[in-house]
Amino acid sequence: MKKVLVINGPNLNLLGEREPEKYGPESLEEINQQIAELARELGLEVECFQSNHEGDMVERIQAARRDVNAILINPAGYTHTSVAIRDALLTFPGPIVEVHLSNLARREEFRKRSLVSDIALGTISGFGKNSYLLGIRAVAQILAT
């Protein structure tokens, strides 16, 4: 069975509490459960990982080279600032899909630039929790070909 690592960056542990009008009412745990359920239906194993710490995210991406077939990532605030996460992703040999709950193009100017988008196979944003579910579907299709 193919394994997908879902990485969530800083402050996403506060989903459901933090700006629900922007990010939705569901908690990260609720979203992770929906991701895992869909992944099972699609024949994928999924591991969900969240950290508020850049170095922890870098280390998990590096370790993923040994035990994961694809990465679905929401770098959150690090989307716009972390060269370290970008560099770690560049070492990953499998497909990478970037997701965001909100539409970055409709956000503040500094949020419109992603350091991950150009190395990801694709980016899905603006669909709330469905961005993750669409991302898992995309990863399943990519891994099947």
N, C-alpha and C positions, 0 to 999 in steps of 0.2 A: 504494500500500500504506500502510495506517495504521501510525503509529509510536508505540510505547509506551516511555516512559522508566521504568526500574526504579531507584529510588533506595534505597540502603542507608546507614544512618547509622553512628555510631561503634561501634567494636569488632566489627562484623560481618565485617571482614577476618580476624578470628581464629576464625571458625566452624570447627568440627572439632577445635580445640585448646581453646577456652574453654568450660567447663561443658558437655561433650557430652551429659550426662544431661538437661540443660535444653533445649539448642538443637540437638541431633543431631550425628551423626558426620561429616556432609558439610561440605566446605569451601565457602566462598562461590563459588569458581570452579566447583565441581561443580554447585551450585544454579543459578548463572547459565547453565551449559551446558544444564541441563534446561529452564530458562525459555526460552532461545533456541530449543531444539528444538520445544517445544510451541507457541511463538509462530509459528514457521514453518508448522507443521501447521495453525494457525488463520488463516493468511494475514496475520500481523502482522510488522512489523519491530520489533526490540527493541534498546534500548541500555541496558546495565547500568552504573550509576555508584555508586561507594562513596566516602565521605569520612568522616574522623574530625573534620572541621572544619565547624562550623556555617555560616560565611560561604561556603565552597565549595558547600555544599548550597543555600544561598539563591541564589547566582549561577547555579547550574545550573537551578534551578526558574525563575528569571527568564528565562533563555535559552530554556527549553522553550516559552515562549509563542510562539516563532517557528517551531519545528521539530518539535513533538510533538503528537500527538492526545490522549494520555491519560498519566496518571502512576500508577504503582503504587509505593507508598512504605512502607518500614519505617524510620521515623525513629529506631528503637532508643532509646537513652537520651534523645534529644531529644524523644521522644514526650511527655514529662511536663514539659518545661522550656522549649521553644523557641517563644517568641512570634514570633521572626524567621522561622522556617520556616513557621509557621502563616500569617503575613502574606504571605509569598511565595506560598504555595499559594493564598491568596485571590485573587491576581492571575492565576492560571492559568485560562483559559477552558474547558478540557476537563474530562472526568471524572477524579476522583481516587479511588483505592481504597487503603485502608490495610491493611497486612498485618503480622503478628507471628508469629514462630516459636512462642512460648509463649503460653499463655492469660493475658492480663493480669489477668483477674478472679481468678485463683488465685495471684497473685504478692503481693509486699509491698504494703502499703497505698498507698505513694506511687506505685507503678506502675499503679494501677487507673484513674488519670485521664489521658486522652489529650487533648492540645490540638489534635489533628487529626481525631478521630472525627466531630465534629459538622459538619465541612466536607467530609468524604469521603462519597461515595455509599454506601459500606459499609466494614465492617472485617471481616477474616478473621484469626482468631488461634487458636493452640493446636494447629495441625496440623503443626508442624515445617515442613520444606521444602514440604509440600503446601499450606501457606497461600499460598505464592507461585504455585503451579500453579493452585490454585483462583482466585486473584486474576487471573491472566492469562486464564483462561476467562471470568471475570466481565467483564473489560475487553473481550474480544473480542465478547461478547454485547452489551454496552452500545454499542460502536462500530458494531455491525451494525444497530442499531435507529435 
